[in-house]
Amino acid sequence: MDPLAQLQDIQLPEKIHNYPLAIGWWIIAVICIALLIFISFKIINYKKSRRLQQKAITQIKSNNTLNTADCVAVLKWAALQYFPRENVANLYGNNFHEFLLEALPNNHQEEFKNLSKDSLQTMYEKDLSDSDNISFQQASVFWLKHALPPKTNSVTNQTLMESKR
């Protein structure tokens, strides 16, 4: 008898499937998907919170002929969008200026004071110069950029709420 005749053909094993994946890969996939969803929600919320701020900035920057009263109207509208109505709606003149200062972070308050000077007190005078209007426009844009949207857990918001009661 021939020993080679008794040999059978080489048989290949069954194919190895890619699934099911190891548990580690499933955990990594779930973490990546959750991270993408979290980042997407953060970006969407950031854009929503800045939309009204950008609208007010565009309104002030697009019209170079705005006087101080028009800038105050835009600032008040923007403040009403982010702060409680009862704290903002009845403010004018020096009280509104104090509100604007308190809404800013401490490191930006001095620059806003320099830009706005006493524009809110003198806005009802007839002979305001164009430089005063331009300076207050710059102060308005500065305030919109640095005060809005307000920080949710900041001391400033708590101070504003307490001081207006």
Backbone torsions as a table, in degrees:
resi	resn	phi	psi	omega
1	MET	NA	140.7	-178.1
2	ASP	-91.0	120.0	-178.9
3	PRO	-66.7	-25.9	-179.6
4	LEU	-73.0	-24.9	179.9
5	ALA	-72.0	-25.0	-179.9
6	GLN	-79.3	-13.2	179.6
7	LEU	-70.9	143.7	177.1
8	GLN	-104.1	164.8	178.7
9	ASP	-63.6	156.7	177.6
10	ILE	-70.1	129.7	179.0
11	GLN	-107.0	127.3	179.1
12	LEU	-80.0	145.4	176.9
13	PRO	-72.8	165.3	178.9
14	GLU	-63.3	151.7	179.7
15	LYS	-65.7	144.4	178.4
16	ILE	-89.4	127.6	-178.8
17	HIS	-83.2	152.0	177.9
18	ASN	-77.4	-22.5	-178.9
19	TYR	-111.2	150.4	0.2
20	PRO	-77.7	144.7	177.3
21	LEU	-72.5	159.2	175.9
22	ALA	-66.0	154.5	-175.2
23	ILE	-61.4	-31.7	179.7
24	GLY	-61.5	-39.8	178.7
25	TRP	-67.9	-37.2	177.4
26	TRP	-64.9	-40.0	179.1
27	ILE	-64.7	-44.1	178.5
28	ILE	-62.8	-41.4	179.2
29	ALA	-63.1	-43.8	179.7
30	VAL	-64.8	-42.2	178.7
31	ILE	-62.9	-43.2	179.0
32	CYS	-63.4	-42.9	179.3
33	ILE	-65.5	-43.5	178.6
34	ALA	-63.3	-39.4	178.4
35	LEU	-64.9	-41.9	177.1
36	LEU	-63.3	-41.8	178.3
37	ILE	-64.9	-43.5	179.5
38	PHE	-61.9	-46.2	179.7
39	ILE	-64.1	-40.2	178.4
40	SER	-61.3	-45.0	178.8
41	PHE	-64.4	-39.5	178.6
42	LYS	-63.1	-43.4	179.7
43	ILE	-64.8	-44.0	179.8
44	ILE	-62.9	-45.0	178.6
45	ASN	-64.5	-38.2	177.9
46	TYR	-62.1	-45.9	-179.8
47	LYS	-66.3	-38.5	177.9
48	LYS	-63.7	-42.0	-177.1
49	SER	-70.3	-24.8	-178.5
50	ARG	-95.8	-8.1	-174.7
51	ARG	-62.2	-47.8	-179.1
52	LEU	-69.0	-35.3	176.5
53	GLN	-61.4	-46.6	179.9
54	GLN	-64.9	-34.7	178.0
55	LYS	-63.7	-43.5	179.3
56	ALA	-67.1	-41.2	178.5
57	ILE	-62.9	-43.0	178.9
58	THR	-62.8	-40.2	-179.6
59	GLN	-63.1	-40.3	-180.0
60	ILE	-74.1	-44.0	-176.8
61	LYS	-71.0	-30.0	-175.3
62	SER	-74.5	-23.0	-177.4
63	ASN	-117.2	102.7	-178.1
64	ASN	-76.0	-9.7	-177.9
65	THR	-96.2	11.2	178.9
66	LEU	-65.3	134.4	174.4
67	ASN	-92.6	179.0	-175.9
68	THR	-61.9	-39.5	-179.4
69	ALA	-62.9	-39.2	178.2
70	ASP	-66.8	-39.4	177.7
71	CYS	-64.5	-39.2	177.8
72	VAL	-63.5	-39.5	178.7
73	ALA	-62.6	-42.1	178.7
74	VAL	-66.7	-42.2	178.6
75	LEU	-62.4	-41.4	-179.7
76	LYS	-66.9	-40.8	177.6
77	TRP	-60.5	-45.7	-179.4
78	ALA	-64.9	-41.2	179.1
79	ALA	-64.4	-37.6	178.1
80	LEU	-65.3	-25.7	179.5
81	GLN	-74.1	-26.7	-173.5
82	TYR	-112.7	-23.8	-177.7
83	PHE	-112.5	159.7	178.8
84	PRO	-60.4	137.8	-175.2
85	ARG	-58.2	-40.1	-177.2
86	GLU	-67.4	-18.7	179.1
87	ASN	-88.7	-18.6	-171.1
88	VAL	-116.5	-36.8	-168.2
89	ALA	-59.8	-35.7	-174.9
90	ASN	-94.4	8.0	-177.7
91	LEU	-87.7	142.9	174.2
92	TYR	-157.2	163.6	175.8
93	GLY	58.6	-130.1	-176.0
94	ASN	-65.8	-36.3	177.9
95	ASN	-63.6	-40.5	178.4
96	PHE	-67.3	-38.5	177.7
97	HIS	-62.5	-41.8	177.3
98	GLU	-63.9	-40.5	177.0
99	PHE	-61.0	-45.0	179.6
100	LEU	-61.5	-40.4	178.6
101	LEU	-66.1	-42.8	-178.7
102	GLU	-68.2	-27.8	-179.6
103	ALA	-74.5	-22.8	179.2
104	LEU	-78.4	150.4	170.6
105	PRO	-63.4	153.1	-175.2
106	ASN	-56.7	-35.5	-176.7
107	ASN	-74.7	-9.6	179.3
108	HIS	-108.8	-5.9	-174.6
109	GLN	-65.8	-41.1	-177.4
110	GLU	-65.4	-40.1	179.2
111	GLU	-66.0	-38.4	177.3
112	PHE	-64.7	-40.2	177.0
113	LYS	-59.6	-42.8	-179.4
114	ASN	-66.1	-39.0	-178.9
115	LEU	-73.2	-41.7	-175.5
116	SER	-83.3	-23.5	-178.8
117	LYS	48.1	-124.1	178.5
118	ASP	-115.5	36.1	-176.4
119	SER	-62.7	-35.7	-178.7
120	LEU	-70.7	-31.2	178.5
121	GLN	-76.1	-32.7	-175.3
122	THR	-100.5	9.3	-174.1
123	MET	-69.1	-17.2	-179.5
124	TYR	-93.5	1.2	176.8
125	GLU	-79.1	150.1	-176.0
126	LYS	-72.5	-41.8	-170.1
127	ASP	-100.0	60.5	173.4
128	LEU	-81.9	137.6	179.8
129	SER	-80.9	161.7	177.8
130	ASP	-65.2	-30.7	179.6
131	SER	-66.3	-33.7	175.5
132	ASP	-65.3	-42.5	178.3
133	ASN	-64.2	-43.5	-179.7
134	ILE	-65.8	-41.0	178.6
135	SER	-62.4	-41.4	179.3
136	PHE	-71.7	-31.4	173.6
137	GLN	-61.3	-43.7	178.1
138	GLN	-63.9	-40.6	177.7
139	ALA	-63.8	-38.5	179.8
140	SER	-64.5	-46.2	178.8
141	VAL	-63.6	-41.2	177.7
142	PHE	-59.1	-45.8	-179.8
143	TRP	-64.1	-44.1	-179.1
144	LEU	-61.4	-38.9	-178.9
145	LYS	-70.7	-36.5	-171.0
146	HIS	-102.3	-18.3	-177.4
147	ALA	-101.8	-21.0	-176.3
148	LEU	-114.1	148.4	-17.9
149	PRO	-68.9	148.8	-177.6
150	PRO	-67.6	149.2	177.2
151	LYS	-70.4	134.6	-173.4
152	THR	-70.0	-32.3	-176.5
153	ASN	-109.6	20.6	-174.7
154	SER	-80.3	157.0	177.6
155	VAL	-68.6	-30.1	-178.2
156	THR	-59.7	-46.5	-179.6
157	ASN	-63.3	-39.7	179.0
158	GLN	-66.4	-39.3	178.4
159	THR	-64.2	-42.5	178.9
160	LEU	-61.6	-42.9	-178.8
161	MET	-65.0	-41.8	-177.7
162	GLU	-72.6	-38.2	-175.2
163	SER	-73.6	-23.4	-177.7
164	LYS	-90.7	-4.4	-178.5
165	ARG	-79.1	NA	NA
